[in-house]
Amino acid sequence: MDELKVYLLNHLTGTLQAENGQLFFRYDPAYLSRPGAVPISYSLPLQSGPFDPQLSTAFFANLLPPDVVRKRLGKILHLSRYNVFGFLKAIGGDCAGAVAVYPPDVCPSESGKEEYRELSDEEASEILSDLPKRPLNVGDEKGFRISGAGAQDKLIACVADGKISLPLYGTPSTHSIKPEIPIYPNSIFNELFCMRLADSVGFPAPCCELLTVGGKLYYCVERYDRYCENGKYLRLHQEDFCQLTGKDPETKYESEGGLGIPDGFKLIREMRLGAAGQLDFVRRVIFNFLIGNGDAHAKNFSVLYRDGKTVLAPEYDLLCTEIYPTLSRDTAMSIGGEFKFAKITRDNFKAMAHDCNIRPEIVLTQLDDLTAVLIPAAKKLTVTLDGIYPSPVYAEILKVITKQSAQVNKTSR
């Protein structure tokens, strides 16, 4: 039986064991007796016995990149893309949130000494350019064991004063850096615009910018699951909706058996995020529809645990997919039973409200409020960003927002 040690906020919480191709997570008895002990997941409550393989695998698989990325990583690490245990052993030292996975002979107290290696511009440019062949910069730097969910190539690192550093031996990373997606032109400008737009209309969103490395621009965003205290970066625990519900990450879309919007509301109620949490979720659903983001699936909604409170995590991975003809014209979660962006109307939002057991007037009020402010905000942001990072994509997104707004306008019936 192979075994890995699982840590939460640098506390040993339990072990992940692999036996006959199946994974079993078990809490450590000493952790269970620790005052104030909290579970590593809503789907894995504190208990003395092992969890069944399905729940164990689902939580830990969600800490890894998706299958399409693991297929490329596996060629470097000599691992099958289905080998969740092997990938965690190789790259589980710094995952989303505050969970870290280590081999039995290593622990954060021995390896996590706030150690960074600053990259020269040439090194950083080479690593970023090489991401399609070496995702996450895996296997090329001693002490660099970082995992990142999401299908897009990225470098998870630290950025300060325009300089990129690799966090080593369990040191928390602070930023995610993404190159342009070759088949989706202007993707970095697209994500910058959508994230800045979310912030401008009142959604919590981490700081993001475009970073110039080796003469090329890259999208760079702060990790919302990190915070700085007395000059030292610390982790915050977080979980996405797949982890919270024990869902396999490969079923993140509702059409594949994943969560829908009513499931999200049910989860928010069960976790007691209150009326504020439900209203926040409503507004995010509306915002993603209005900007034409067809990739707002269950892994792009998360909760954040901080100071004894649970709240919806800030917005992230926002992209207007509707401007790319080769991408699906469907939403990731149906709205009132409808997936097609072009067919979603005001009536679908009313139906969504009924499906979620909330008053339709609450949803429609939020719909009207957001449509009223979003177009002016998008126009203002277009002017601002065009003066810094010129791109035709801003006007294309504005067209999508205008079209989507017209579909759900009060007078559109």
N, C-alpha and C positions, 0 to 999 in steps of 0.2 A: 504494500500500500504506500503510494507517494503522498506527501503532505506539504502544504504551504501554510505559513503563519499569516493571519489576517489582522490588520491593525486599523483602528479608527482613532483619528486624532492622536496618533503615536501610542495608543494603549492597545496592548495585545487583547483582542476580543475573542479569537477562536482559531480553528484550523479548517482548512479546506482539504479534504482527502479525495484522492482518485483511486477507485478500486473497480477493476474489470470494466474500465471505460466509463464509469459513472462518477459523478461528483457528489460529495456529502459535506455540508458545512455544519459545524458544531461549535457552540459557544464554549469558551474556556471556563471551567468552574470558578476560578479565581475572579474572572471578570463578572460573572453572574452575581457574586457576593459583594462586588464593589459598590459602595454607595453612589447613587446617581447613575448607575449603568444604563445606557440606552442601546436599543437594537441598532444594528448596522443598516437595517432596512425595515420599512413598514410591513413588507411581505415576509420578514424573518423575525418575528417577535422573540423576546427573550424566552428561552426554554433550555432544559438540560439535555434533551436528546438531539440526535442529528436530524437535519431537515432532509426531506426526500430529494432525489436527484433533480426532478423537474424544477422545483423552487430554487435549489442551490445553483443549478446551472443558469437559470434565467437571470438571477441577480448578477452573477459574476460575468456572464457573457456580455451583459450590458455595459461593462466597464471597458470592453475592447472595441476596436474598430469593427465595422461590419464585414460580412463574409467577402465582399468584393475586394476590400483592402487586405484582409487576412490572407487571401490567396497570394497576393504579391509579397507580403511579409513572410509567409511560410517558405518561400523560395530562398530568402536570406537566412532565416533562422532554422531551416530544415525541419519545419513543423507542418503537419496537416492543418488546413484552414479550419478544421473542426475541433482541433485540440485546444480547447479553452484553457485547460490546466497548464499546458506547455507555454501558451502565450502569456498567461499571468505570471508564470515563473520568469519569463524573459523580460517583460515590459510592465509589470504590475506595480512598480515602485512609486509611481505618481499618477494616479487615476483621477477621473472626475470626482469632485467632492473631497472627502477626507479619508477615504478607504485606501489602504496600501497593502500590497501582498508581497511577502518575502519568502525566500527559501528558509528552511529551519535554522541554518547557521548564520543568518543575517537578521539584524533588527534595526529599526530607525535610530535608536540611541547610539548604535555603533557606527552607522553609515551616514546619518543625516547631520552633517556639521556645517550647514549653510555654505556649501562649496559650489562655486560657479567657475566656469571657464569662459572668459570673454572671447568672442570670435573676431578675427580680423574681417574687414569688409570682403576680402577675397574668399575667406573660409565660409562666411555667411552666404555669399552669393553662390558658391559651389554647392553647399548643402541644400539651399532652397531650390536651385535649378535641378538638383538630383532627386527631389522628392518623388517624382513619378516612378523612378527606379528603386528608390530607398525610402519608402513611406516612414514618416515620423523620425527620420534619421536613425533608424534602428540598426543595431549591430556594428556601428562604426566608432563608438565612443565609450570607453570604459567608464562605468558608473552611471551611464545615461539609460534609465529604464522607465520610459514614459509612455503611457497609453493614452489614446484619444479616440473617443467615439466620433462617428460621422464619416461619410463616404469621401468627403473632399480631402485632397492632399493638404497637409498642414505641418508646420513645425511648432511644437509646444515648447516654449522657452521662456526666457526673461528678457525684457527690453527696458533700457534706461538711457535717456539722452540719445536716442537713436541707435544705440549699440545693443547687439544681441549677445546674450550669454546662455550657455547650456547649464542648467541646474543639475548637479551630480550627486549621487549617493543619497537620494531621498530628499534633497532640497526642493521646496515647492517651486513649481513653475508659476509664471505670472501672466503670460500672454499666449495667444494663439496667432500664428502668422500664416496667411494663405496666399498662394500665388493665383494668378489668373487661371480660370478653367478654360483650356484651349478651345473646347467646342461650344463654350458659352461666352461670347465676346462681352467685355466690360463687366465681368462678374464681380470684380473687386469694387468697382464704382457702384454697381447695383447694390451690393450688401452694405457698403458705406452709407449710401443714400437711405436705404430702408431702415437701418439702425438709427441713423441721425434723425430720421423722420419720426420714428417711434418715440425717441427722447423728446422731440419738440412738441409732441401732443400729449405728453404727460405719462408715458410708460417708463418704468424703470429699465434702463439699458446701460450696459457698461460703456466706458469710453472707447472709441475706435478711431483709427486714423489710417492713412496710407503711408507706408514706410518705403523709402528708397534704398535699395540694396543693389550694388553692382549696376547702377543705371536703370534698374527695373523697379516698378511699383508693386508693393504687396499690401494686402489688407491685414491690419494688425488690430486685435481687440483684447482688452484686458479680461482676465478670467474673473467672473463674478463670484466664484467659489474660493477666492483668496482675499485676504485683507492685510493691511500693514499696521503693525503695532510696535511703537518704539523702534522703527527702522527695520523691523523683521517681518517677513511675509509668513502668514499662517494660513492653514486650510480651514474651509468651512464645509460642513457635511451637506450634501445635496443628493437628491435622487430624481431621475426622470420618471415619467408616468409608467413606462414599461417595467422599471424596477419596482415601483410602488405596488404594482398589481401582479408581479410574477410572470410577466409576458416575455416571451422570447423576442430579442431585438429584431429578428428577421420578419416579425409580424407587426411592425410598427404602424403600417397603414391599415385603416379600417377595412378596406376592400380585401385585405389578406387575413382578416380575422382579428385585427388589432382594435384598439379602443376607438370609440366614437365620442362625439361631444356629450351625449347623455352619460356615458361612462365617466367622462372627466368630471362632470358635475357630481355624480354619485361619489366619486373618490374625494372630491373637495369637501363634501358634506361629511363623509365618514371621518376625514382627518380634522374636522372641525376648524376649517379655515374661515368660517363665518360668512356673513353677508358680503363683507368686503372682498373676500377671496372669490366668491361666486361672481360678483360684479366685475372684478378684475378679469376673470376668465371670459366672461361675456365680451368685454371690450377687446380682448386679444383675438377672439374668434372673428369679430367684426373687422378689426384692423387687418388681419391676414387676408380676409376676403377682399377688402378694399384695395390692398396693394397687389393683389393677384399672386399671393404666395401659396402655391399648391403643394408645398413641402412642410406644412405645419402639422407634422405627425406626432405620435405619442412621445417620441424621444426628444422632441423640441419643446415640450412642456415639462417643467421640473418644479420641485419644491426645495426650499433652502431652510436649513435649521440653524438658528442663531439666537443666542441669549435666551434659550428656553422657548422660543417662538418658532412656529412653522408658517412660512409664507410662500407664495408663488415666486419662483426665481425670476430674475430680470429677463427681458427679451434677449434672444440671441439667434444666430443662424437665420436671419430674415433675408429673404430674397424674392424679388418679383419674378416668378417663373413664367408668367403669362407672356413675357416679351420674347420668349424663345420658342419658335415654332416646333422644334423637335421634342419638347417636353409635354407631358400630359396636360390636358386642359381641364383636369379634374382637381377638386380639393382633396386633401389628405383625409379629412373627416367630412362626411356629408353634413349639409346644413338643411335641416328639416326634410331629410330623405333624398336630397338632391346633391350629386357630386359635380355636375357640370357647371363651371363658372358662368357660362353664358345663359344658363337657365335659372340661376338663383335669383329670386325676387324677394320683395318684402314679405310675401306670404310664406316663403320658406323660413324666414327668421321667426315669424309667428309660430309656425309648426315646430321649429326648434325649441322655442320656449315651452310649448306644451309637452314635447318629448322630455324636457329637462325639469318639468314640474315647477316652472317659474312663471310669473305673470307676463304675458306678451308685451304689455305696455312698458315694462322695465327694459326688455330687449330693444323695442322700437325706439324708446327714448335715447338709449345709448347709440343706436344706429344713426338716428338723426343728428345727435350731438357730434359724432365722429365725422360724418359726411360734411357737416357744416364747417369744421375746422381743418379737415385734412387737405383739401385742394389749395386753400390759401397757404397753408404751411408748406406744402410740396412746392408751390411756386416760389416761395421765399427761399427755401432750401436750394432749389435749382440755381437761383441767381448766386447764392453764396458759394456753392460747391463749384459751379462753372468758373468762378473767379480764381479758384485754387487748383482744382483738378478737372479741367474741361472734359466733358464726355457727352455723347448724344443720348446716353442711356437715361439720364434724368428726365428728359422730355418724353421718352418712351414710357417710362413708369407713370408719369403724370397723365398720359393718355389713358393708361389702364385704370388709374384711380378715378378719372373723370367718367369713364365708361361704367365701371362698377358702381359708382355713386348714383349714376342715372338709373340703373336697374332697380335700385332699392329706394329711390326718392319717393316722398309722400305722393307725388303726383304721377308716379310711374304706372299705376294700376289702370 
